[in-house]
Amino acid sequence: MSRPVPGAGCTVDELMVVTLAREFTSDTRAFNGAVSFIPVCAYLLARETHAPGLVWAASSIAIDADPPAIPESTLSDALWDGATMLSNSPFDFWAYAQGARYNTFAFRGAQIDKFGNVNNTVIGSYTNPKVRLPGGGGMADLGGMIPNVYLWTTTHNARTLVEKVDFRSGLGWGDGGDHRRRLGFSGGPQLCVTDLCVMDFHPETKAMRLRSVHPGVTIRDVQDATGFEVAMPRGTVGETDLPTPAELSILRDVVDPTGSRLREFA
């Protein structure tokens, strides 16, 4: 379950949504996939606050949807209310994605490794897995097409944040360094927001690097909960900036009055 942020007047789910929302601008052209309550809330919050020009395709279909509340699924047609148009997935969506007319997407997976690669396919060997997962959906394609990829997870532990994913459902920075560029792909993962901290990626090695810890969390807490050595920035690591009262009010009362974001903490 989500938990209160010490001395902040908010909960971790709210901190994660606000942190992610602040990364988006009016130049953001985003869409969402399944079980994506945190990024959907973040897109809507950004659009309601500092990024009114943000374009969002709900469920990758409904352009500029404006639902009164977020339903039980982020692929539900109840999310499409108020849309200016419905795009056709095979012909419209994939053409927009391939041409980078959509420039932002958010991934979550059963495993995320230190270079931002995501696994939602199998745990263990592909031919003889311990667990067969739902699959990557469009991750394999979108990981290479979309310039700005954001990662999130509400389960920051050594099972989720691993040294190397068992299967690459979605490409991050590959093997690190210039691997992604050598494969011919532009962009890449920008940020990883978790229930403990915020991490970005070292500009040269492309390894995850600690940017901030949430209030009440220490650097040691983050390292102990991570399955790889987290890179450190030069200088000190500060606390994650807290939501403002206005951001919290809009998130709670306008964007997500039913608390759909808490489904990711069940």
KOLTIBA-894923 format. One record per residue (C-alpha): residue number from 1; residue in three letters; y, x, z. Coordinates in nm, 3 decimals, padded with zeros to 5 digits. Each point is the difference from the previous one (the first is absolute). Layout:
% KOLTIBA-894923
[figu NUM; 'Ala'; [Y; X; Z]]
...
//
This chain:
% KOLTIBA-894923
[figu 1; 'Met'; [00.000; 00.000; 00.000]]
[figu 2; 'Ser'; [00.361; 00.099; -00.040]]
[figu 3; 'Arg'; [00.173; 00.131; 00.311]]
[figu 4; 'Pro'; [00.355; 00.012; 00.135]]
[figu 5; 'Val'; [00.209; 00.305; -00.086]]
[figu 6; 'Pro'; [00.120; 00.145; 00.334]]
[figu 7; 'Gly'; [00.365; -00.077; 00.066]]
[figu 8; 'Ala'; [00.060; -00.129; -00.352]]
[figu 9; 'Gly'; [-00.017; -00.379; 00.026]]
[figu 10; 'Cys'; [-00.245; -00.015; -00.288]]
[figu 11; 'Thr'; [-00.368; 00.046; -00.078]]
[figu 12; 'Val'; [-00.178; 00.261; -00.211]]
[figu 13; 'Asp'; [-00.054; -00.240; -00.289]]
[figu 14; 'Glu'; [00.374; -00.064; -00.014]]
[figu 15; 'Leu'; [00.079; 00.370; 00.017]]
[figu 16; 'Met'; [-00.241; 00.070; -00.289]]
[figu 17; 'Val'; [00.147; -00.276; -00.218]]
[figu 18; 'Val'; [00.359; 00.110; 00.061]]
[figu 19; 'Thr'; [-00.081; 00.368; -00.057]]
[figu 20; 'Leu'; [-00.165; -00.079; -00.332]]
[figu 21; 'Ala'; [00.274; -00.243; -00.105]]
[figu 22; 'Arg'; [00.269; 00.265; 00.045]]
[figu 23; 'Glu'; [-00.167; 00.213; -00.268]]
[figu 24; 'Phe'; [00.063; -00.260; -00.270]]
[figu 25; 'Thr'; [00.320; -00.045; -00.201]]
[figu 26; 'Ser'; [00.143; -00.239; -00.256]]
[figu 27; 'Asp'; [-00.166; 00.220; -00.264]]
[figu 28; 'Thr'; [-00.343; -00.074; 00.147]]
[figu 29; 'Arg'; [-00.227; -00.205; -00.227]]
[figu 30; 'Ala'; [-00.304; -00.071; 00.214]]
[figu 31; 'Phe'; [-00.314; -00.208; 00.014]]
[figu 32; 'Asn'; [-00.280; -00.054; 00.248]]
[figu 33; 'Gly'; [-00.376; -00.032; 00.013]]
[figu 34; 'Ala'; [-00.247; -00.152; 00.245]]
[figu 35; 'Val'; [00.038; 00.013; 00.379]]
[figu 36; 'Ser'; [00.348; 00.149; -00.028]]
[figu 37; 'Phe'; [00.193; -00.184; 00.269]]
[figu 38; 'Ile'; [00.193; 00.306; 00.121]]
[figu 39; 'Pro'; [00.138; 00.100; -00.344]]
[figu 40; 'Val'; [00.066; -00.362; -00.101]]
[figu 41; 'Cys'; [00.209; -00.045; 00.315]]
[figu 42; 'Ala'; [00.173; 00.332; -00.076]]
[figu 43; 'Tyr'; [00.088; -00.099; -00.358]]
[figu 44; 'Leu'; [00.143; -00.331; 00.116]]
[figu 45; 'Leu'; [00.190; 00.156; 00.290]]
[figu 46; 'Ala'; [00.155; 00.263; -00.226]]
[figu 47; 'Arg'; [00.106; -00.268; -00.246]]
[figu 48; 'Glu'; [00.154; -00.209; 00.280]]
[figu 49; 'Thr'; [00.196; 00.295; 00.141]]
[figu 50; 'His'; [00.101; 00.319; -00.179]]
[figu 51; 'Ala'; [-00.175; -00.037; -00.340]]
[figu 52; 'Pro'; [00.093; -00.338; -00.152]]
[figu 53; 'Gly'; [-00.088; 00.121; -00.350]]
[figu 54; 'Leu'; [-00.361; 00.086; 00.090]]
[figu 55; 'Val'; [-00.246; -00.161; -00.244]]
[figu 56; 'Trp'; [-00.327; -00.113; 00.154]]
[figu 57; 'Ala'; [-00.303; -00.141; -00.181]]
[figu 58; 'Ala'; [-00.195; -00.201; 00.256]]
[figu 59; 'Ser'; [-00.373; 00.057; -00.045]]
[figu 60; 'Ser'; [00.101; 00.196; -00.313]]
[figu 61; 'Ile'; [00.070; -00.335; -00.167]]
[figu 62; 'Ala'; [00.301; -00.191; 00.139]]
[figu 63; 'Ile'; [00.329; 00.174; -00.081]]
[figu 64; 'Asp'; [00.264; -00.018; 00.274]]
[figu 65; 'Ala'; [-00.196; -00.247; 00.209]]
[figu 66; 'Asp'; [00.178; -00.144; 00.303]]
[figu 67; 'Pro'; [-00.264; -00.161; 00.221]]
[figu 68; 'Pro'; [00.106; -00.180; 00.320]]
[figu 69; 'Ala'; [-00.280; 00.182; 00.181]]
[figu 70; 'Ile'; [-00.276; 00.245; -00.084]]
[figu 71; 'Pro'; [-00.336; -00.185; -00.026]]
[figu 72; 'Glu'; [-00.348; 00.100; 00.111]]
[figu 73; 'Ser'; [-00.047; 00.228; -00.302]]
[figu 74; 'Thr'; [00.240; 00.222; -00.192]]
[figu 75; 'Leu'; [-00.182; -00.109; -00.317]]
[figu 76; 'Ser'; [00.045; -00.371; 00.073]]
[figu 77; 'Asp'; [00.206; -00.212; -00.239]]
[figu 78; 'Ala'; [00.186; -00.123; 00.309]]
[figu 79; 'Leu'; [00.175; 00.338; -00.012]]
[figu 80; 'Trp'; [00.146; -00.081; -00.341]]
[figu 81; 'Asp'; [00.249; -00.268; 00.106]]
[figu 82; 'Gly'; [00.347; 00.040; -00.149]]
[figu 83; 'Ala'; [-00.106; 00.248; -00.269]]
[figu 84; 'Thr'; [00.216; 00.030; -00.310]]
[figu 85; 'Met'; [-00.312; 00.046; -00.216]]
[figu 86; 'Leu'; [-00.375; 00.054; 00.017]]
[figu 87; 'Ser'; [-00.122; 00.303; -00.190]]
[figu 88; 'Asn'; [-00.336; 00.020; -00.170]]
[figu 89; 'Ser'; [-00.216; 00.268; 00.160]]
[figu 90; 'Pro'; [-00.186; 00.143; -00.303]]
[figu 91; 'Phe'; [00.299; 00.004; -00.235]]
[figu 92; 'Asp'; [00.316; 00.012; 00.212]]
[figu 93; 'Phe'; [-00.088; 00.171; 00.326]]
[figu 94; 'Trp'; [-00.201; 00.289; -00.140]]
[figu 95; 'Ala'; [00.254; 00.065; -00.274]]
[figu 96; 'Tyr'; [00.276; 00.014; 00.263]]
[figu 97; 'Ala'; [-00.207; 00.231; 00.220]]
[figu 98; 'Gln'; [-00.097; 00.234; -00.283]]
[figu 99; 'Gly'; [00.362; 00.032; -00.107]]
[figu 100; 'Ala'; [00.119; 00.053; 00.360]]
[figu 101; 'Arg'; [00.214; -00.313; -00.015]]
[figu 102; 'Tyr'; [-00.162; -00.053; 00.337]]
[figu 103; 'Asn'; [00.077; 00.314; 00.198]]
[figu 104; 'Thr'; [-00.128; -00.073; 00.352]]
[figu 105; 'Phe'; [-00.333; -00.095; 00.157]]
[figu 106; 'Ala'; [-00.155; 00.030; 00.345]]
[figu 107; 'Phe'; [-00.362; 00.101; 00.071]]
[figu 108; 'Arg'; [-00.215; -00.039; 00.308]]
[figu 109; 'Gly'; [-00.362; 00.109; 00.013]]
[figu 110; 'Ala'; [-00.296; 00.050; 00.228]]
[figu 111; 'Gln'; [00.071; 00.373; -00.036]]
[figu 112; 'Ile'; [00.320; 00.188; -00.083]]
[figu 113; 'Asp'; [-00.015; 00.377; -00.027]]
[figu 114; 'Lys'; [00.258; 00.271; 00.060]]
[figu 115; 'Phe'; [00.110; -00.004; -00.365]]
[figu 116; 'Gly'; [00.049; -00.375; -00.007]]
[figu 117; 'Asn'; [-00.317; -00.088; -00.191]]
[figu 118; 'Val'; [-00.140; -00.341; 00.098]]
[figu 119; 'Asn'; [-00.359; -00.121; 00.031]]
[figu 120; 'Asn'; [-00.095; -00.367; 00.002]]
[figu 121; 'Thr'; [-00.335; 00.034; -00.178]]
[figu 122; 'Val'; [-00.272; 00.163; 00.214]]
[figu 123; 'Ile'; [-00.047; 00.188; 00.324]]
[figu 124; 'Gly'; [-00.249; 00.280; -00.053]]
[figu 125; 'Ser'; [-00.173; 00.082; -00.327]]
[figu 126; 'Tyr'; [00.083; -00.228; -00.292]]
[figu 127; 'Thr'; [-00.368; -00.026; -00.097]]
[figu 128; 'Asn'; [-00.122; -00.051; 00.356]]
[figu 129; 'Pro'; [00.299; -00.117; 00.205]]
[figu 130; 'Lys'; [00.013; -00.073; 00.371]]
[figu 131; 'Val'; [00.242; -00.284; -00.077]]
[figu 132; 'Arg'; [00.079; -00.169; -00.329]]
[figu 133; 'Leu'; [00.367; -00.104; 00.003]]
[figu 134; 'Pro'; [00.178; -00.268; -00.209]]
[figu 135; 'Gly'; [00.104; 00.246; -00.271]]
[figu 136; 'Gly'; [00.321; 00.143; -00.134]]
[figu 137; 'Gly'; [00.111; -00.289; -00.220]]
[figu 138; 'Gly'; [00.277; 00.151; -00.211]]
[figu 139; 'Met'; [00.047; 00.306; 00.224]]
[figu 140; 'Ala'; [-00.150; 00.244; -00.248]]
[figu 141; 'Asp'; [00.248; -00.099; -00.270]]
[figu 142; 'Leu'; [00.304; -00.072; 00.215]]
[figu 143; 'Gly'; [-00.029; 00.323; 00.196]]
[figu 144; 'Gly'; [00.078; 00.188; -00.321]]
[figu 145; 'Met'; [00.246; -00.245; -00.155]]
[figu 146; 'Ile'; [00.243; -00.086; 00.278]]
[figu 147; 'Pro'; [00.261; 00.268; 00.080]]
[figu 148; 'Asn'; [00.063; -00.095; 00.364]]
[figu 149; 'Val'; [-00.308; -00.065; 00.212]]
[figu 150; 'Tyr'; [00.031; -00.088; 00.369]]
[figu 151; 'Leu'; [-00.291; 00.012; 00.242]]
[figu 152; 'Trp'; [-00.043; -00.192; 00.322]]
[figu 153; 'Thr'; [-00.266; -00.058; 00.262]]
[figu 154; 'Thr'; [-00.011; -00.181; 00.333]]
[figu 155; 'Thr'; [-00.300; 00.205; 00.113]]
[figu 156; 'His'; [00.117; 00.358; 00.040]]
[figu 157; 'Asn'; [-00.320; 00.174; 00.108]]
[figu 158; 'Ala'; [-00.229; 00.275; -00.124]]
[figu 159; 'Arg'; [-00.220; -00.250; -00.185]]
[figu 160; 'Thr'; [00.292; -00.120; -00.211]]
[figu 161; 'Leu'; [00.207; 00.319; -00.034]]
[figu 162; 'Val'; [-00.259; 00.247; -00.127]]
[figu 163; 'Glu'; [-00.007; 00.353; -00.138]]
[figu 164; 'Lys'; [-00.149; -00.123; -00.328]]
[figu 165; 'Val'; [-00.085; -00.351; -00.112]]
[figu 166; 'Asp'; [-00.363; -00.073; -00.083]]
[figu 167; 'Phe'; [00.109; -00.160; -00.329]]
[figu 168; 'Arg'; [00.334; -00.004; -00.178]]
[figu 169; 'Ser'; [00.071; -00.366; -00.070]]
[figu 170; 'Gly'; [00.368; 00.080; -00.046]]
[figu 171; 'Leu'; [00.157; 00.334; -00.087]]
[figu 172; 'Gly'; [00.264; 00.148; 00.226]]
[figu 173; 'Trp'; [00.086; 00.367; -00.042]]
[figu 174; 'Gly'; [-00.362; 00.078; -00.097]]
[figu 175; 'Asp'; [-00.095; 00.344; 00.126]]
[figu 176; 'Gly'; [00.360; 00.072; 00.099]]
[figu 177; 'Gly'; [00.257; 00.233; -00.149]]
[figu 178; 'Asp'; [00.061; -00.067; -00.368]]
[figu 179; 'His'; [-00.336; -00.172; -00.057]]
[figu 180; 'Arg'; [00.151; -00.340; -00.072]]
[figu 181; 'Arg'; [00.250; 00.145; -00.246]]
[figu 182; 'Arg'; [-00.275; 00.195; -00.178]]
[figu 183; 'Leu'; [-00.187; -00.327; -00.047]]
[figu 184; 'Gly'; [00.304; -00.134; -00.182]]
[figu 185; 'Phe'; [00.119; -00.246; 00.263]]
[figu 186; 'Ser'; [00.357; -00.031; 00.119]]
[figu 187; 'Gly'; [00.114; -00.104; 00.348]]
[figu 188; 'Gly'; [-00.244; -00.032; 00.288]]
[figu 189; 'Pro'; [-00.022; -00.106; 00.365]]
[figu 190; 'Gln'; [00.336; 00.004; 00.175]]
[figu 191; 'Leu'; [-00.076; -00.105; 00.355]]
[figu 192; 'Cys'; [-00.278; -00.106; 00.236]]
[figu 193; 'Val'; [00.101; -00.244; 00.275]]
[figu 194; 'Thr'; [-00.252; -00.051; 00.281]]
[figu 195; 'Asp'; [-00.009; -00.164; 00.340]]
[figu 196; 'Leu'; [00.068; 00.341; 00.159]]
[figu 197; 'Cys'; [00.243; 00.180; -00.229]]
[figu 198; 'Val'; [00.159; 00.052; -00.338]]
[figu 199; 'Met'; [-00.122; 00.279; -00.228]]
[figu 200; 'Asp'; [00.134; 00.129; -00.328]]
[figu 201; 'Phe'; [-00.144; 00.271; -00.227]]
[figu 202; 'His'; [00.084; 00.370; -00.016]]
[figu 203; 'Pro'; [00.188; 00.060; -00.327]]
[figu 204; 'Glu'; [-00.224; 00.291; -00.105]]
[figu 205; 'Thr'; [-00.343; -00.043; 00.162]]
[figu 206; 'Lys'; [00.019; -00.384; -00.013]]
[figu 207; 'Ala'; [-00.176; -00.018; 00.337]]
[figu 208; 'Met'; [00.102; -00.272; 00.244]]
[figu 209; 'Arg'; [00.283; 00.113; 00.223]]
[figu 210; 'Leu'; [00.122; -00.164; 00.317]]
[figu 211; 'Arg'; [00.346; -00.152; -00.041]]
[figu 212; 'Ser'; [00.034; -00.198; 00.323]]
[figu 213; 'Val'; [-00.204; -00.138; 00.289]]
[figu 214; 'His'; [00.041; -00.353; 00.128]]
[figu 215; 'Pro'; [00.149; -00.038; 00.350]]
[figu 216; 'Gly'; [-00.262; 00.068; 00.267]]
[figu 217; 'Val'; [-00.211; 00.212; -00.239]]
[figu 218; 'Thr'; [-00.016; 00.381; 00.013]]
[figu 219; 'Ile'; [-00.074; 00.254; -00.269]]
[figu 220; 'Arg'; [-00.326; 00.076; 00.183]]
[figu 221; 'Asp'; [-00.093; -00.370; -00.008]]
[figu 222; 'Val'; [00.042; 00.002; -00.378]]
[figu 223; 'Gln'; [-00.198; 00.320; -00.049]]
[figu 224; 'Asp'; [-00.282; -00.116; 00.227]]
[figu 225; 'Ala'; [-00.028; -00.324; -00.197]]
[figu 226; 'Thr'; [-00.002; 00.170; -00.343]]
[figu 227; 'Gly'; [-00.300; 00.148; -00.176]]
[figu 228; 'Phe'; [00.198; 00.289; -00.150]]
[figu 229; 'Glu'; [00.267; 00.243; 00.110]]
[figu 230; 'Val'; [00.331; -00.179; -00.039]]
[figu 231; 'Ala'; [00.271; 00.221; -00.151]]
[figu 232; 'Met'; [00.320; 00.035; 00.201]]
[figu 233; 'Pro'; [00.354; 00.005; -00.139]]
[figu 234; 'Arg'; [00.249; 00.272; 00.075]]
[figu 235; 'Gly'; [00.188; -00.083; 00.315]]
[figu 236; 'Thr'; [-00.078; -00.279; 00.241]]
[figu 237; 'Val'; [-00.186; -00.323; -00.058]]
[figu 238; 'Gly'; [00.205; -00.297; 00.113]]
[figu 239; 'Glu'; [-00.085; -00.358; 00.083]]
[figu 240; 'Thr'; [-00.022; -00.265; -00.270]]
[figu 241; 'Asp'; [00.331; -00.183; -00.036]]
[figu 242; 'Leu'; [-00.014; -00.339; 00.170]]
[figu 243; 'Pro'; [00.062; -00.333; -00.172]]
[figu 244; 'Thr'; [00.343; -00.150; 00.042]]
[figu 245; 'Pro'; [00.042; -00.344; 00.159]]
[figu 246; 'Ala'; [00.097; -00.137; -00.342]]
[figu 247; 'Glu'; [-00.313; 00.139; -00.167]]
[figu 248; 'Leu'; [-00.221; -00.143; 00.272]]
[figu 249; 'Ser'; [00.166; -00.340; -00.019]]
[figu 250; 'Ile'; [-00.044; -00.021; -00.378]]
[figu 251; 'Leu'; [-00.360; 00.120; 00.016]]
[figu 252; 'Arg'; [-00.096; -00.243; 00.275]]
[figu 253; 'Asp'; [00.192; -00.307; -00.110]]
[figu 254; 'Val'; [00.040; 00.027; -00.377]]
[figu 255; 'Val'; [-00.254; 00.237; -00.155]]
[figu 256; 'Asp'; [-00.309; -00.057; 00.215]]
[figu 257; 'Pro'; [00.049; -00.287; 00.247]]
[figu 258; 'Thr'; [-00.376; -00.057; 00.029]]
[figu 259; 'Gly'; [-00.075; 00.365; 00.089]]
[figu 260; 'Ser'; [-00.231; 00.062; -00.294]]
[figu 261; 'Arg'; [00.047; 00.377; 00.046]]
[figu 262; 'Leu'; [-00.210; -00.020; 00.318]]
[figu 263; 'Arg'; [-00.308; -00.074; -00.212]]
[figu 264; 'Glu'; [-00.015; 00.372; -00.071]]
[figu 265; 'Phe'; [-00.047; 00.071; 00.370]]
[figu 266; 'Ala'; [-00.285; -00.244; 00.062]]
//
